[in-house]
Amino acid sequence: MSEVQVETIRQVRDHIADVVDRADRDDSPTVITRRGREVAAVVPIEMLRRYQLLEEQEVLRLVRERMADPAPGIPMEQVMAEILEGPE
């Protein structure tokens, strides 16, 4: 994948159709900044779907791992906190 485009929200506003076309046609995401801070992205829909699938698979993996553990259960809040923390 090539380098990710980074544009300000003002730039994107001026040519949103081009940004969407770039994501759709070229599979190229665009990171959107506001006041120098990355705040959003326009990504190809398949990239979003793959991300969602991977996230779901990770949640299921953690649930299966916890269920296979003979130790007393772990509160769902703790499991979700671990998921949100991401990889160590």
MDTraj code that builds the backbone (N, CA, C; nanometers):
import mdtraj as md
import numpy as np

residues = "MET SER GLU VAL GLN VAL GLU THR ILE ARG GLN VAL ARG ASP HIS ILE ALA ASP VAL VAL ASP ARG ALA ASP ARG ASP ASP SER PRO THR VAL ILE THR ARG ARG GLY ARG GLU VAL ALA ALA VAL VAL PRO ILE GLU MET LEU ARG ARG TYR GLN LEU LEU GLU GLU GLN GLU VAL LEU ARG LEU VAL ARG GLU ARG MET ALA ASP PRO ALA PRO GLY ILE PRO MET GLU GLN VAL MET ALA GLU ILE LEU GLU GLY PRO GLU".split()
xyz = np.array([
    [0.0839, -0.1175, 0.0000],
    [0.0000, 0.0000, 0.0000],
    [0.0881, 0.1234, 0.0000],
    [0.0485, 0.2238, -0.0735],
    [0.1267, 0.3455, -0.0810],
    [0.1068, 0.4299, 0.0450],
    [0.1797, 0.5401, 0.0515],
    [0.1706, 0.6288, 0.1666],
    [0.0290, 0.6864, 0.1793],
    [-0.0199, 0.6952, 0.3000],
    [-0.1548, 0.7444, 0.3261],
    [-0.1593, 0.8957, 0.3069],
    [-0.2610, 0.9411, 0.2351],
    [-0.2835, 1.0843, 0.2175],
    [-0.3296, 1.1434, 0.3504],
    [-0.2820, 1.2624, 0.3814],
    [-0.3265, 1.3349, 0.4998],
    [-0.3715, 1.4728, 0.4534],
    [-0.4946, 1.5079, 0.4885],
    [-0.5502, 1.6364, 0.4480],
    [-0.6265, 1.6983, 0.5634],
    [-0.6327, 1.8303, 0.5627],
    [-0.7120, 1.8989, 0.6646],
    [-0.8594, 1.8835, 0.6310],
    [-0.9422, 1.9041, 0.7298],
    [-1.0858, 1.8939, 0.7072],
    [-1.1312, 1.9965, 0.6037],
    [-1.0682, 2.1114, 0.6031],
    [-1.1023, 2.2145, 0.5048],
    [-1.0689, 2.1680, 0.3628],
    [-0.9519, 2.1050, 0.3459],
    [-0.9148, 2.0533, 0.2135],
    [-1.0136, 1.9467, 0.1680],
    [-1.0488, 1.8565, 0.2584],
    [-1.1414, 1.7493, 0.2237],
    [-1.2770, 1.8067, 0.1863],
    [-1.3213, 1.9053, 0.2600],
    [-1.4509, 1.9678, 0.2313],
    [-1.4547, 2.0227, 0.0888],
    [-1.3430, 2.0737, 0.0430],
    [-1.3378, 2.1344, -0.0910],
    [-1.3424, 2.0321, -0.2045],
    [-1.3085, 1.9058, -0.1744],
    [-1.3095, 1.8047, -0.2814],
    [-1.3408, 1.6649, -0.2272],
    [-1.4492, 1.6559, -0.1515],
    [-1.4875, 1.5291, -0.0887],
    [-1.5093, 1.4182, -0.1916],
    [-1.5643, 1.4553, -0.3075],
    [-1.5879, 1.3521, -0.4102],
    [-1.4564, 1.2880, -0.4534],
    [-1.3509, 1.3666, -0.4655],
    [-1.2202, 1.3120, -0.5033],
    [-1.1660, 1.2192, -0.3942],
    [-1.1861, 1.2572, -0.2690],
    [-1.1382, 1.1750, -0.1567],
    [-1.2114, 1.0405, -0.1562],
    [-1.3425, 1.0438, -0.1769],
    [-1.4212, 0.9204, -0.1809],
    [-1.3811, 0.8369, -0.3022],
    [-1.3637, 0.9005, -0.4174],
    [-1.3198, 0.8275, -0.5367],
    [-1.1850, 0.7602, -0.5139],
    [-1.0934, 0.8297, -0.4481],
    [-0.9602, 0.7739, -0.4222],
    [-0.9725, 0.6491, -0.3338],
    [-1.0602, 0.6547, -0.2345],
    [-1.0807, 0.5373, -0.1482],
    [-1.1435, 0.4236, -0.2263],
    [-1.2440, 0.4558, -0.3056],
    [-1.3180, 0.3535, -0.3794],
    [-1.2369, 0.2965, -0.4959],
    [-1.1830, 0.3806, -0.5756],
    [-1.1159, 0.3379, -0.6990],
    [-0.9741, 0.2871, -0.6732],
    [-0.9002, 0.3575, -0.5859],
    [-0.7583, 0.3260, -0.5661],
    [-0.7293, 0.2499, -0.4368],
    [-0.8345, 0.2188, -0.3585],
    [-0.8154, 0.1563, -0.2268],
    [-0.7185, 0.2364, -0.1406],
    [-0.7292, 0.3679, -0.1503],
    [-0.6360, 0.4560, -0.0804],
    [-0.7079, 0.5363, 0.0271],
    [-0.6742, 0.5136, 0.1554],
    [-0.7378, 0.5901, 0.2615],
    [-0.6849, 0.7328, 0.2694],
    [-0.7640, 0.8201, 0.3281],
    [-0.7228, 0.9578, 0.3528],
    [-0.7469, 0.9873, 0.5008],
    [-0.6430, 1.0317, 0.5691],
    [-0.6543, 1.0714, 0.7084],
    [-0.6915, 1.2192, 0.7104],
    [-0.7884, 1.2526, 0.7939],
    [-0.8363, 1.3901, 0.8022],
    [-0.7901, 1.4502, 0.9344],
    [-0.7347, 1.5706, 0.9248],
    [-0.6855, 1.6383, 1.0446],
    [-0.7688, 1.7633, 1.0731],
    [-0.7700, 1.7989, 1.1998],
    [-0.8323, 1.9239, 1.2436],
    [-0.7352, 1.9875, 1.3426],
    [-0.6931, 2.1071, 1.3099],
    [-0.5960, 2.1799, 1.3936],
    [-0.4704, 2.0959, 1.4186],
    [-0.4276, 2.0245, 1.3139],
    [-0.3049, 1.9468, 1.3208],
    [-0.3170, 1.8108, 1.3863],
    [-0.4364, 1.7744, 1.4301],
    [-0.4572, 1.6463, 1.4981],
    [-0.5399, 1.5540, 1.4100],
    [-0.4966, 1.4276, 1.3971],
    [-0.5716, 1.3292, 1.3190],
    [-0.7019, 1.2982, 1.3903],
    [-0.8145, 1.3157, 1.3187],
    [-0.9449, 1.2977, 1.3832],
    [-1.0341, 1.1960, 1.3142],
    [-1.0092, 1.1649, 1.1879],
    [-1.0967, 1.0727, 1.1145],
    [-1.0224, 1.0219, 0.9914],
    [-1.0906, 0.9313, 0.9198],
    [-1.0332, 0.8802, 0.7959],
    [-1.1450, 0.8389, 0.7015],
    [-1.1183, 0.8542, 0.5741],
    [-1.2054, 0.7995, 0.4702],
    [-1.1304, 0.6789, 0.4171],
    [-1.1912, 0.5613, 0.4343],
    [-1.1243, 0.4373, 0.3945],
    [-1.2125, 0.3590, 0.2986],
    [-1.1515, 0.2744, 0.2160],
    [-1.2328, 0.1869, 0.1311],
    [-1.3238, 0.1012, 0.2190],
    [-1.4457, 0.0782, 0.1751],
    [-1.5429, 0.0040, 0.2553],
    [-1.4938, -0.1365, 0.2881],
    [-1.4227, -0.2003, 0.1961],
    [-1.3717, -0.3349, 0.2244],
    [-1.2666, -0.3324, 0.3343],
    [-1.1898, -0.2256, 0.3439],
    [-1.0914, -0.2134, 0.4512],
    [-1.1634, -0.2043, 0.5860],
    [-1.2706, -0.1272, 0.5913],
    [-1.3498, -0.1172, 0.7133],
    [-1.4097, -0.2527, 0.7500],
    [-1.4646, -0.3207, 0.6524],
    [-1.5251, -0.4522, 0.6796],
    [-1.4217, -0.5530, 0.7288],
    [-1.3007, -0.5519, 0.6696],
    [-1.1942, -0.6422, 0.7166],
    [-1.1562, -0.6101, 0.8607],
    [-1.1458, -0.4818, 0.8909],
    [-1.1128, -0.4406, 1.0269],
    [-1.2197, -0.4896, 1.1247],
    [-1.3458, -0.4694, 1.0886],
    [-1.4543, -0.5131, 1.1761],
    [-1.4524, -0.6640, 1.1964],
    [-1.4248, -0.7390, 1.0909],
    [-1.4170, -0.8841, 1.1011],
    [-1.3020, -0.9256, 1.1928],
    [-1.1862, -0.8638, 1.1756],
    [-1.0716, -0.8961, 1.2619],
    [-1.1010, -0.8629, 1.4075],
    [-1.1674, -0.7516, 1.4295],
    [-1.2035, -0.7134, 1.5658],
    [-1.2994, -0.8156, 1.6271],
    [-1.3982, -0.8570, 1.5495],
    [-1.4935, -0.9575, 1.5966],
    [-1.4231, -1.0898, 1.6268],
    [-1.3314, -1.1301, 1.5394],
    [-1.2582, -1.2546, 1.5609],
    [-1.1742, -1.2474, 1.6886],
    [-1.1164, -1.1317, 1.7154],
    [-1.0362, -1.1152, 1.8367],
    [-1.1243, -1.1246, 1.9607],
    [-1.2412, -1.0646, 1.9565],
    [-1.3337, -1.0740, 2.0695],
    [-1.3727, -1.2197, 2.0926],
    [-1.4071, -1.2912, 1.9859],
    [-1.4444, -1.4324, 2.0000],
    [-1.3287, -1.5160, 2.0527],
    [-1.2078, -1.4867, 2.0077],
    [-1.0909, -1.5598, 2.0560],
    [-1.0747, -1.5404, 2.2067],
    [-1.0894, -1.4170, 2.2524],
    [-1.0763, -1.3905, 2.3953],
    [-1.1876, -1.4587, 2.4753],
    [-1.3087, -1.4570, 2.4236],
    [-1.4205, -1.5226, 2.4923],
    [-1.3934, -1.6724, 2.5025],
    [-1.3513, -1.7343, 2.3919],
    [-1.3225, -1.8791, 2.3943],
    [-1.2088, -1.9113, 2.4918],
    [-1.1067, -1.8261, 2.4912],
    [-0.9934, -1.8467, 2.5809],
    [-1.0390, -1.8409, 2.7268],
    [-1.1215, -1.7438, 2.7578],
    [-1.1711, -1.7294, 2.8957],
    [-1.2627, -1.8458, 2.9334],
    [-1.3457, -1.8896, 2.8402],
    [-1.4385, -1.9981, 2.8694],
    [-1.3652, -2.1300, 2.8891],
    [-1.2514, -2.1471, 2.8251],
    [-1.1743, -2.2706, 2.8382],
    [-1.0942, -2.2731, 2.9675],
    [-1.0772, -2.1597, 3.0298],
    [-0.9998, -2.1503, 3.1532],
    [-1.0838, -2.2057, 3.2685],
    [-1.0314, -2.3065, 3.3423],
    [-1.1086, -2.3658, 3.4515],
    [-1.1191, -2.2739, 3.5738],
    [-1.0434, -2.1674, 3.5757],
    [-1.0475, -2.0745, 3.6895],
    [-1.1837, -2.0048, 3.6933],
    [-1.2183, -1.9496, 3.8083],
    [-1.3457, -1.8771, 3.8174],
    [-1.3552, -1.7710, 3.7078],
    [-1.4762, -1.7399, 3.6706],
    [-1.5009, -1.6457, 3.5616],
    [-1.4406, -1.5083, 3.5839],
    [-1.4232, -1.4390, 3.4743],
    [-1.3718, -1.3028, 3.4765],
    [-1.4870, -1.2118, 3.4380],
    [-1.5073, -1.1044, 3.5132],
    [-1.6179, -1.0141, 3.4807],
    [-1.6064, -0.9598, 3.3377],
    [-1.7190, -0.9493, 3.2695],
    [-1.7213, -0.9005, 3.1317],
    [-1.6549, -0.7644, 3.1209],
    [-1.6700, -0.6809, 3.2217],
    [-1.6072, -0.5486, 3.2185],
    [-1.4552, -0.5596, 3.2043],
    [-1.3972, -0.6574, 3.2728],
    [-1.2526, -0.6769, 3.2653],
    [-1.2126, -0.7281, 3.1272],
    [-1.2904, -0.8205, 3.0730],
    [-1.2623, -0.8720, 2.9388],
    [-1.2685, -0.7575, 2.8375],
    [-1.3719, -0.6756, 2.8457],
    [-1.3857, -0.5639, 2.7514],
    [-1.2713, -0.4642, 2.7685],
    [-1.2298, -0.4400, 2.8915],
    [-1.1171, -0.3493, 2.9145],
    [-0.9920, -0.4022, 2.8471],
    [-0.9685, -0.5341, 2.8554],
    [-0.8520, -0.5941, 2.7906],
    [-0.8612, -0.5790, 2.6389],
    [-0.9805, -0.5986, 2.5844],
    [-0.9997, -0.5851, 2.4408],
    [-0.9694, -0.4429, 2.3969],
    [-1.0208, -0.3470, 2.4708],
    [-1.0013, -0.2066, 2.4348],
    [-0.8568, -0.1614, 2.4501],
    [-0.7827, -0.2259, 2.5409],
    [-0.6408, -0.1946, 2.5568],
    [-0.5608, -0.2329, 2.4337],
    [-0.6036, -0.3375, 2.3659],
    [-0.5328, -0.3844, 2.2475],
    [-0.4165, -0.4727, 2.2841],
    [-0.3338, -0.5058, 2.1803],
    [-0.2207, -0.5966, 2.2038],
    [-0.1194, -0.5352, 2.2989],
    [-0.0563, -0.6221, 2.3723],
    [0.0443, -0.5758, 2.4696],
    [0.1745, -0.5438, 2.4046],
])
top = md.Topology()
chain = top.add_chain()
for i, resn in enumerate(residues, 1):
    res = top.add_residue(resn, chain, resSeq=i)
    for name in ("N", "CA", "C"):
        top.add_atom(name, md.element.get_by_symbol(name[0]), res)
traj = md.Trajectory(xyz[None], top)
